[in-house]
Amino acid sequence: MGGQKGQTVYSSSIVKQVQMLGVVVNMGISTYVGRAANLISITKDAGHFQKVVNSEFQLEWDARLAPTERGVCLSSDAIGCIVDDPSEVSSYLLSQPSPIGLPTVMSVTMAVGASQPAKRQFSVKRLAAIEELASVSVLCSDATGTLTLNELSFDAPFLATRTDGVDVAEDGPSSTACPHPLRRYSEIDLLQTAFLASEPGAQDAIELAVRAAAVERVSALHGTSGMTAAIPGYKIESFTPFDPSVKYAEATVVNLATSERFRAIKGASQVIVALTGGNAEASKAIRAFAVRGLRSLGVARTIDPELRHFELV
């Protein structure tokens, strides 16, 4: 959804396009999201282990209460003592042998268990989660990397090649075939093109990983901060930030040495592959990356004077 200047934005909102400067008016539980999180944090949910102990204790109590009451009545009759409420006396007698330190033992056991994942930088929110996790045989986590390092870095890329020149179909900008001969891209070409299509100053994890890899491996960027999209010898005429509707960012670039103009795009791998006319090897590489738990990012550029036909990098 779009937003206007002066509009109130909820905390935890994600800015999907361009950048935003705002003033914090509420914090913590004073925010809408904070109140909801606070309600969740104060819920009292007993763990499985605690439920089992409580149920066994209740069963034992119920089983012994009636015989104890009868014994109290018989004993009072035998000694000639009148007991107004046998159940009260029975409850007192039953409570004496009960393991009063059991809750403390449970808490200490859970705390010791929580110290082990804490040493590995896992955050334990509830002690009951320790015994719940201990009963898990197979753990399935989502793709957000919550249980991993939660970091992005540049891995060995898939570099596309063409097999032959193909006639271009005249059906508008969606035409993806290219009449140019075979060309092979290098890792430097890939990082340079991806860097040109990166949003300057963005602190997004993907953008940070792309810029860091480019600054490290592209010689023209050595010694720079990587916080701008400028590369010596290239001029960016226009830049469109990542658009969720098309799932890629785009830059129109001029090579100052050759005066060549081209469009560089970077975004969702399946979208980039489709824009370039499809590539079976690239699709196979994307699946292989996914098996290894890697996120794929597609990069392409135009190679025709009309800036219409993209080639996968």
Beta strands, then each sheet from edge to edge (+ up, - down):
strand 1: 234-243
strand 2: 248-255
strand 3: 260-268
strand 4: 297-302
strand 5: 310-312
sheet 1: 1+ 2- 3+ 4- 5+
end
